[in-house]
Each structure stands twice: as structure tokens, then as C-alpha cells.
Amino acid sequence: MATKPSIPKGTRDFGPLETARRNYIFDTIRKAFRLFGYTPIETPAMENLTTLMGKYGEEGDKLLFRILNSGDYLKDAPDDIIMSKDSLALSGKISEKGLRYDLTVPFARFVVQNKNDIQLPFKRFQIQPVWRADRPQKGRYREFYQCDADVVGSDSLWNEVELLQLIDEVFRNLKVRVAIKLNNRKILSGIAELIGERERIVDITVAIDKIDKIGLEKVCEELEFKGIPKASIEKLLPFLQLSGDNSEKLDALSKILKDSEEGSKGVEELKWVVENFDSLGHYCGLDVDVSLARGLNYYTGIIIEVKALDVEIGSITGGGRYDNLTGVFGMPGLSGVGISFGADRIYDVLNSLELYPESVTESIKVLFLNFGEKEAMASMQIVKELRKKGISSELYPDSVKLKKQMSYADSIKAPYVVMIGETELEEGIVVLKDMFSGEQFKVSSSDIEKHIK
Amino acid sequence: MATKPSIPKGTRDFGPLETARRNYIFDTIRKAFRLFGYTPIETPAMENLTTLMGKYGEEGDKLLFRILNSGDYLKDAPDDIIMSKDSLALSGKISEKGLRYDLTVPFARFVVQNKNDIQLPFKRFQIQPVWRADRPQKGRYREFYQCDADVVGSDSLWNEVELLQLIDEVFRNLKVRVAIKLNNRKILSGIAELIGERERIVDITVAIDKIDKIGLEKVCEELEFKGIPKASIEKLLPFLQLSGDNSEKLDALSKILKDSEEGSKGVEELKWVVENFDSLGHYCGLDVDVSLARGLNYYTGIIIEVKALDVEIGSITGGGRYDNLTGVFGMPGLSGVGISFGADRIYDVLNSLELYPESVTESIKVLFLNFGEKEAMASMQIVKELRKKGISSELYPDSVKLKKQMSYADSIKAPYVVMIGETELEEGIVVLKDMFSGEQFKVSSSDIEKHIK
């Protein structure tokens, strides 16, 4: 038992400062969600495996954390499966629950299960941890938070505009400079249709996506290597060479895609969203980017991705429109649009740039030193009054050496220390020390509040 | 896939209203923790089983949710154990992690792991869910929240006083009438010592605990049945017949226990705590109760339990002093005192008594109806301004029939609805409807804020 305890790899403890910083991020996001009319739901950490399996692809199934059934779980497992030592087959017999892998599948499950109580459009937000048995590495954890906002049951593009405003609100409040990248799945389909390679949409978008890194020539080589005919690649060139501002890009796209009904629809939608978002004013840069191809198997309309401008890190927020959230649970045709803030990456960004307001790290406002029982009681009377006014304060619990008490004051970063010794008790005053300037004042206890403002 | 999805038994979904209500409770508790100078930490949902096992007794080990190892977990499991179909033995080979069972053991593990960074006294709070594979029943769930505050590294009884004040603060703010029951483990030891039954402390306290329910005579019968000699039972009678207010009970105890050093110390401690807590004034009733015996194997000083006065439910908060939090992780001698708010039971109490403030159920302040694209854009301009002022508001996304939009307004309980139709757009005004009174006003958009205050 004397071995030093540890935590599972890929998981983290958060101490007081870290938790305060993370809560600042969660609170900022939650406040914005509420301001925009999204309402909170919460779902259990554990879901039935029948709910989770098959929703994230074969690779995703392997990354689920499975809960071992309670009790004598082997009792009803077939002997031949046990004897075969086939882990995969046996896990189906000894495990019925898993930890949630994201917030989207639990949300879909929630909507279907509560469909009689839900009025559409339904705007929900959810801020909870998720778990993935991924190989841990820098910036990738086995337990991390997602902060999702979705509106389902409305096809209006105002929802898209509002979600972009929500992103804008959050990063403005966090003071993080970001670019919001926008695309529309219909534009990608239009491109593939136009060059006669409908089936190759994934290969094409994967290659296009690399243009910033490897350049136009190498992208064309890769497409050729993947078997896209030269004639098709030539037709792709105008897409790859889009330039100018958003409106110029959209005009160019509109011309190029005029013969694809789906592609034209995509351009039109994107244009509407960009123009209305622009009219309302914003803090974040907006960037139409036809190489953006996240969630290709899932999104059917707008695709959104947010990148930090001042830190090298992957996408810190993303989302898009989907048209079949709940089909897999037997409730087809429910469309919606949503975004997910990657709180753990946003935390990394804020840490890198040290963007926390001063107040986030402050644990307590006033620490009262302890000079003995009578003095402590007098202090506690004042502590009680300060707390009533919402000013966090505490008494150092033990009447020990001053040096030790002051070192505690430093460690908790208390901005003010109050001392009530025998003399002060007799005189009916207190000594208030400003820990930042080092100054000390003799004040009456009722004046403490005035001085610490 | 057409089967209706469900969630694991003993777990719960929380919809918007329920989540808002629960957040009201968590926020109230968190605010009090901060006001009192406790700082937040968070630990992972999963802990290594070596950390969890053996800390909650044999029964507790069985109630741990275990995580199946990832990948081919059977590969290295010994054949003989697999073939034996011994679930317990096999789980030690195929599972290394479990879900946390409470917040105390993870806290102890955290303190040991971070001991070089922690300055004592360390006041931490932690609000996180825990999981237990208990048989689900009314008021008992497999996933529920604990809200813990502890101070470790200080023996001062001011900590006890402060924790009582913290309890007082929380239930005053929640407007729940409660009684705080207090005992001291040393008093129980003193009683057992005095009647010469040191080893029978558990039997004695279990029986004493029933006095309210079954009466004095039946308690004595039960003690006799358990083999406590008649002479000892007679010595117990004065304890069982304590009456009067706290100070009278403590005086009586002081006399009865004068020959037990430990018992006397317990009475003295309790007296000090009660007197100082009384001097500072409080909302909750305080009740010295020698039958209180929670955490008998763990607590060494004060024992605290909180009962709701207006709802029949078990303890809704509890705690006490311990003198060896971290010994089991190789760091002996760290004492502390802590309390745990049972948020899920408090939630049940508030639901029974309908104690939520009006504002908790309110999802959004102002809903703008949608009369078409131009009108919607004008609405969104105002929505943006209201949000800047911190007033939650939204546009109904689709330009559909008024009836449908109004029914949405009702369902989300919006207190105000704003209508901007063609006429209003031309006149540069808006129609503001108070959904509570049914009144409608024509106002300028800049006056909305004034009217909804």
C-alpha cells in the first residue's frame, strides 16, 4: 500500500487554479448558451451498449469504455465463447453498458425517448465529459469535456446564423482570436458531381484539404495517384484556385457550380448565411473554405470549423447541419444544426496565451489571521458580516506563528489580510493589509468593505 | 434498431427544467463553498482499482463499476482462471479501472499525489458524480452527485464551527428547514468505556439509534438480546433519557462521563463548537444527539448529520472529523473535517416542497416571432442588442403560422414576446406582449429593456 497512488493514463486531476480556470471557460460558454435561448439537458455517463455500438464506425466501437456487468457476470456467458478466449465475442456477453463517447448520440437517444414531451424546434445545450479509449498524446485525453448546442426540428438558416453568432459571442468573451471556417456539404457534392466523380468525394476532399500544406501541384499528383482522371482534375482547378474575399469566392463558386442543382443550392445557402451574419456585425473572422470537409458522412448542409489564430492547435470548435439525427433510433427525418466547443483545447489555448482575467485565480478576498480564541471570535463576527455581503473571507483556523499564517496567505493569493490582536480588540479596530501594495491601515471593522473595493 | 432506446437502470436523464433546477442547487452550494474560502478540485471519473479496492469494505468492493480493459483483454488472463468461470478472480485480470464510488478516496489520493504542491491547511471542495452498483430504489440511484467540502491539516475546532455555518448558509439560501444533528465519536467511545463494553460500541449505537422509533423499552430488549449484560444496560439509561436543550444535555453528559477521559474530551469539544456556533447566530436548528453514529469506523471527532424537517427522507448532508485520511496511501497522520451535501436528496426535498424561485424555470426572457425575412432581420438586430445587455432572447427561426409560434412561446415559458410585422417595420416600433398578464404594448425597440424589468 506504500506505492505512490496514480491515476489512469490519459486522465487528469485538476487542482484549485486549474479548476477555477476551466470553470471560467465552462461558465463563459454556458452563459452564452443561455443568453441565446438554449436550454440545458444532462444524460447519464453510462449508456446501454445497444445505444452506443455502431454509431461511431468500427474504429469508434473499439474506443468505447465498457462497464463489466455486476455480480457473477460469467455465469450466463456461453462456455464455448469463454473457452475460445475471444475478447470481442466475450465482451458482448459480460458487458452491457459503456461510457458515453460523445454528446450527440445520447442527445439523439434522449430526443427519441422523450419525443412526446419535446416541443420543436428544440434548442438544447449539454456540457458533460465524454470518454474515449484513444492512445493518449499531447492534447488528446481519455476523459474530456464537450460543450454542445443544437437546434433540431427547424430547417431555417437563421439557426446557422445564430450558431455563428454564438461562436462569436464565446470567443469574444474569452478574448481568443479565431477564424470561423465555413463550407457547405452541398458544395462538395456539387464539385464531385461536376467533375463526374460523385463516388470519389472523400478522396477529393482529403486531397483538397492539403492544399495549404503541400501546394497545388502536389495535390494534383495525389489525386492522379488515387486514380482520378486527368480531365476531372483539370475541372477541379478553378475550385482549388479560389481567391479573394468571401463574397468573391462565393460569386466564383456560383458561376462554376451553375450546372449542379445541389452545388448551386449549397452556394446560395452559404451566401445567405454569410451575408446575414455580416449584416449583424461580428468579432471573429469568417472564411469560406471549400476544403473544409469535417463530418462528411454526417453533415448535409453547412459545415463549421473554428481555428485559433495565435496558437498551433487543431480545430477548437466545430459543427454543421445534419438531416437525420434520430433515424438510427427509429425516428427518421429529424433535421438540425449544432456546434460543439472543445473545452479542453480551448483550455490549452487560454493557457498558452495566458488569457485569464485576474479574478479567475483569486481564491478568497480576505483572510483573517488568528491571534487566539477571543480575537478569533471577534474575527468570525466580521467574517460573517462580510460573507453576508458576498465577500469571500475566512479565519485562519489555528492560532500559530504569524509567519506560518502569512505564508498561507501568500499561497492562497489572498489580496487582503485582516489582523485583530489584543490591542485592536481593545481599541475596537482592525489592521487591514493590502497584500499587493504591502500597505497597512487601521480601520473600523465596518469600513473593511469600503477599503477592499 | 426500431426498439425504443432506453438508459441503464438506476440512471436518469434530466430535461431542461430538471437540469435548471439541479443547477440552482449546485450553484447555491458552490457559491457558499467559495464564499467560505474552499477551493475547487476535480478528479477523473475513472480511478485505478488499486486506489478504490478495499476502501469501502467487502460490500463496497462489490458495488464498484469496473471498466473492462481495452483491446484483447483476455490475452494475458491465465487459462485456469478463465476456465474456472470465477467472475471475481477473472475481473482482477481483465479490469484495472473503476468508476469513482465517492469523492473522499479520490481526494485522499489527490492529496498524497500532490503533497508537494499543497499548502496546509488545505480547504477543498469537489462537486462531481459518483457511481455505485447498488440495487436501484426510490431515492437511490446508480449515478448521483456528491458535493464535498473538507479542510485537512488543521485540528482547530473553528473548522467545525465554519462547516456548521456553511451548512447553515446553504439551507438558508435554499429555504429548506433542517435540523443539524451533532455528536462526537469520543462521546460514543466514552459511553462504551463507561459501561465496560468498549468492543460493543457498534451494537450499542445501532440500538440507541432506534430509540425514537421503537421506544426505550424495546431498545433495552434489543441490547439484552445482543448479549449486553443487564448491569451495563442499566448504566446506559441516563444516556438514553437525556432531555432538555443542548446546553442541558451537554451538562448532563459532562457529569455522566466525568470518569472517562475520552468521553469528557468529546463533551468539551462539542460544547465549544455548539457555543461558538450559537454566538455567531444561525438559521438551522442544532440538536445534540448521542444516538447519531454515522461513519463510526471513520470519524474520530465531531459527527454531523442534517435532516429535512418537512419531508420524510434520510440524511441530506453529513460529515465529521477524521484523523487519518491518507494513511492507506502511505501518508499517515493527516487529520481533517469535512461535510458532503447529498445533492440528489436535496433535489428530492426541493421538488416535494416546490421551493424553487420563479427565475429558475425561466428559459428565455424575450421571444421574437418571425413574420418573414425582412422582419426577422430587424428582430435579429434587436435580439443582438438585448443579448449585449445580458437579456436572453431569441428569434423563432421559421416564418410559420402565428399559432404555432405562440404555442412554442408557451412551451418554453417565455415571459415576453415581441412581434415585428410589416406595419411595425414601417412605423419603426415593436409590439411587446406580456405573456403573464396578456397585455400588449406598442413601444420603440430601445424601450423594450425598460418594459421587461
Interface residues (C-beta under 8 A of the other chain):
Chain A: M1 A2 T3 K4 P5 S6 I7 P8 T11 R12 D13 F14 G15 P16 T19 A20 R22 N23 R34 L35 F36 G37 T39 P40 I41 E42 T43 P44 A45 M46 E47 N48 T50 T51 K62 L63 F65 R66 I67 L68 S70 G71 D72 Y73 L74 K75 A77 I82 M83 K85 D86 S87 L90 S91 I94 S95 E96 K97 L99 R109 F110 V112 Q113 N114 D117 Q119 P121 K123 R124 P129 W131 A133 R142 E143 V151 S154 D155 S156 W158 N159 V161 E162 Q165 E169 N276 S279 L280 G281 V328 F329 G330 S363 I364 L367 N370 A376 M377 M380 Q381 K384 R387 G390 I391 S392 S393 E394 L395 P397 D398 S399 S407 Y408 S411 I412
Chain B: M1 A2 T3 K4 P5 S6 I7 P8 T11 R12 D13 F14 G15 P16 T19 A20 R22 N23 R34 L35 F36 G37 T39 P40 I41 E42 T43 P44 A45 M46 E47 N48 T50 T51 K62 L63 F65 R66 I67 L68 S70 G71 D72 Y73 L74 K75 A77 D79 I82 M83 K85 D86 S87 L90 S91 I94 S95 E96 K97 L99 R109 F110 V112 Q113 N114 D117 Q119 P121 K123 R124 P129 W131 A133 R142 E143 V151 S154 D155 S156 W158 N159 V161 E162 Q165 E169 N276 S279 L280 G281 V328 F329 G330 S363 I364 L367 N370 A376 M377 M380 Q381 K384 R387 G390 I391 S392 S393 E394 L395 P397 D398 S399 S407 Y408 S411 I412
